[in-house]
Amino acid sequence: MKRVNKIVILGGGTAGWMTAAALSATYGEAVSISVLESDAIGTVGVGEATIPTIHWFNELIGLDEAAFVRETRASFKLGIEFVDWTRPGHRYFHPFGRYGVDLGTVPFHQRWLRAQADGLDRPLSAYSLATQLAEAGRFAKPVGDARSILSTLGYAYHFDAGLYAGHLRKLAEARGVTRHEGMLARIERDSATSFVTALATDQGETLEGDLFVDCSGFRALLIGEAMGAPFEDWSQWLPCDRAVAVPCARLAETTPFTRSTRRDAGWQWRIPLQHRTGNGYVYASAFVSDDEATATLLANLDGEALADPRMLRFTAGFRREAWRGNVVAIGLSSGFLEPLESTSIHLIQSGIAKLITLFPDADCDPALARQYNALLGRDMDGIRDFLILHYHATQGHDAALWQHTRAMAVPETLQNKMAHYRRTGRLMLEPEELFREASWLAVLNGQGVAAQGHVPLADTIDGATNRGQLDQIEAVIARAVPTLPLHDAAIRVLTGAVA
């Protein structure tokens, strides 16, 4: 078998340099890696929030957390706060980590449902250390000892996407990755196999390769234009098609969470960094003009805008063949889901992980591509349903967008999840789904999809004992929160910054 000796990545930015860093860390000198990137082409670069799966990627590339947080001006993230989504004036929190603790064969949330049936009036959020820390502006990392309440935590990061790409580029180039400045001028292909054989640049270079990774963003120059992989449009469920983004001055202590606030034609994000706050309004252009959306965003900033607003256009959807021939699309070239649950960077690393696992020989066995596409498709479908839930399960919003999303037909897979949960609080999740029990519990309950009962197994526990154990967990969390560091102090300790 002829091995893949040369990999060419079209496009830099977050996707390109994450791919280069991961492949160079995995294959070392066994494979030559080139990145074709142009300083003249801007990157989207507004996706500054992540989810806990990023720790897998950071470990893979050997990233030093202190250097990363220092160089990318990062902050920690314990979850996402949703303001006005369920109904006006309401807010809830999607925490990272777990609710409660493991108390045996009955899942914790079923114990909570059983206690509710017995008269408990405490919200599920009372049993989440991440939620209570976020509300207090404090932060702690999880520990491995299951006897500690800290073992229930999860965390991720907010960071400056441009600085992150630069940080990854430095790591990748130190491992031998070569960056080529220039724009794509021509794609050369094999007439017999239709495989891409080389990329010609406007600087007169020809970059030959055995495997090509398309990180060209929404343009999808290789997977879409050259290879003809079709795009599946999901805007019937996710109608937002534009975003306007602007950074503003940081005026207060950094919060250890992302905030998403519902607006009449979409939602606004707030992402706190060490040096500034990232903001954006994701909206449906059918329901608001660009000028109105920009005005709404600028009127709802914490501090002075630090740049001119930047407009982005997109369509929610996916290419079912993100790998075709010897081209693998990673990042926006494979598909796009709005950043409501901060999944953009996860989907980049998910593609990278699958490519490493299914890494081909130079003939690129089509069976590998089929498996890759099936696995990535299940990822995308599951995240799509999770996002639709936020739009569909709302109350009391009169704006046209929200009337539309409340009334729209949703995928059968989501219908089934909601129906099962309403009946007995069962969470019917597939093993490979990204969002697990705590995430679905947070959003289902937060959006007003309440369970009407509990599973029979929960009736096997003594009601008084159960209530006592829940009270004890809540008390342990309440005692722990004020003893843990304030968020900014935790950043200073990690980075060695002077207070």
Secondary structure, 3 states (H helix, E strand, C coil): CCCCCEEEEECCHHHHHHHHHHHHHHHHHHCEEEEEECCCCCCCCCCCECCCCHHHHHHHCCCCHHHHHHHCCCEEECEEEEECCCCCCCEEEEECECCCCCCCCCCHHHHHHHHHHCCCCCCHHHHCHHHHHHHHCECCCCCCCCCCHHHHECCEEECCHHHHHHHHHHHHHHCCCEEEECCEEEEEECCCCCCEEEEEECCCCEEECCEEEECCHHHCHHHHHHCCCCCEECCCCCCCCEEEEEEECCCCCCCCCEEEEEECCEEEEEEECCCCEEEEEEECCCCCCHHHHHHHHHCCCCCCECCCCEEEECCCEECCCCEECCEEECHHHCEECCHHHCCHHHHHHHHHHHHHHCCCCCCCCHHHHHHHHHHHHHHHHHHHHHHHHHHHCCCCCCCHHHHHHHHCCCCHHHHHHHHHHHHHCCCCCCCCCCCCHHHHHHHHHHCCCCCCCCCHHHHHCCHHHHHHHHHHHHHHHHHHHHHCCEHHHHHHHHHCCCC
